[in-house]
Amino acid sequence: MTDEVGVVTGDLTVATTVQAADGLAAVTLQYTGAEEWYTLTGSPVDVPAEGLQHLHDTVLDKIRGGGGARAPR
C-alpha cells in the first residue's frame, strides 16, 4: 500500500533509508526499472533496536505476504 497510488503489485524495488533530519526510517518502493518512487503507507517509522537491516527485512516479508502491506509500527 502506498500513499500516492494505493496498492502496487509486481516486480518491485524497495529502499529503506534513515532520514538525516529526524533519524526515522523512510520506506519507499518503485516498479523495478521505473523512475518514480512511492512511499509505503505508514512510513517513516522509528528504526528498531535490531537495526535498519532488520526493519528492511521485516518490510520485505510484509510486502511478499501481500494484502496491502504497510510499514511496521
JOKA-V352113 format. One line per field, one symbol per residue. ss: DSSP state (~ for helix, > for strand, _ for the rest). phi: phi as a letter, one per 30 degrees, with the letter a starting at -180 (. if undefined). Layout:
BEGIN
ss=???
phi=???
END
This chain:
BEGIN
ss=_>___>_____>>>>>>>______>>>>>>>______>>>____>______~~~~~~~~~~~~~~________
phi=.cddbidbbjdcccbbbddddbidcccbbbdejdcdcbddejddbdddedjddddedddeeddddiiiebddc
END
